[in-house]
Amino acid sequence: MSVRLVILGLLQRRPLHGYEIKHVIEDHMGDWTSIAFGSIYFALKKLSEEGLVEVAATERTGNRPSRTIYALTEVGREEFLRLLRELWGKAERQYFTTDLGLFFMDALSPDEILEHLGARLDELSRTLEHLEAHRAENMADPHVPRQARFIFDHSQAHLEAELAWTRAFQTELRARGSLDGQDGPR
């Protein structure tokens, strides 16, 4: 759904070609969404088949391949608003792959888990630093919409919660020195 929502949302602002959509996603949404480049063209084709977008023009510059410019149809605008309203009405349940590691953690020694937790803390800290720097850079640009601050706040809150949880788990594991009272993996 997110690829559909993003493409329809971007096209409701103005007609775009696939490469422009890719750049907007990379430049402005890369910190909080993961949409693969290939999925953009697949989604554009599907949205076109469904009558939600239409070819507005085809342009060609020099020897470069031609570019298809897509525009939102009225049905596409209605679908965008439906998806947007549906998104706001849902409480999204997060699933973390780390929880799989927790479920099977008895297969590793506490020392190995602590080593992985240390690496995880380093990665989370680097990600948070990157996010904070990117936020400062973006929010200094007067063309960046105000709602970007809320998106950065949301991502930052999740990263800070992950850092806090990981530190607390690391501390508890160090204090216990073993898993579930065992001296090593089962």
Residue pairs with C-beta under 8 A, 6 or more apart in sequence:
1 83
1 86
1 87
2 33
2 35
3 35
3 39
3 40
3 43
4 43
4 47
4 79
4 83
5 80
5 83
5 84
5 87
6 21
6 25
6 29
6 33
6 35
7 21
7 40
7 43
7 44
7 47
7 53
8 47
8 52
8 53
8 72
8 76
8 77
8 79
8 80
8 83
9 80
9 84
10 16
10 21
10 24
11 21
11 53
11 70
11 71
11 72
11 76
12 72
12 76
12 77
12 80
15 56
15 57
15 69
15 70
15 71
15 72
16 24
16 69
16 70
17 59
17 67
17 68
17 69
17 70
18 40
18 41
18 44
18 67
18 68
18 70
19 67
21 40
21 44
22 37
22 40
25 33
25 35
25 40
28 138
28 144
28 148
29 35
31 131
31 134
31 151
31 152
31 155
32 151
32 154
32 155
44 53
44 70
47 53
47 70
47 76
48 54
48 55
48 70
51 73
51 75
51 76
52 72
52 73
52 75
52 76
52 79
53 70
53 71
53 72
53 73
53 76
54 70
54 71
54 73
55 68
55 69
55 70
55 71
56 69
56 70
56 71
57 68
57 69
58 66
58 67
58 68
58 69
59 66
59 67
59 69
60 66
60 67
72 80
98 120
101 116
105 113
105 179
106 179
106 180
106 182
106 185
106 186
107 185
107 186
108 116
108 185
109 184
109 185
110 173
110 176
110 177
110 178
110 179
110 184
113 173
113 179
114 170
114 173
114 174
117 166
117 169
117 170
117 173
118 170
120 166
121 163
121 166
121 167
121 170
124 159
124 162
124 163
124 166
125 163
127 159
128 156
128 159
128 160
128 163
131 152
131 155
131 156
131 159
132 156
134 152
135 149
135 152
135 156
138 144
138 148
138 152
139 148
139 149
139 152
173 179
178 184
179 185
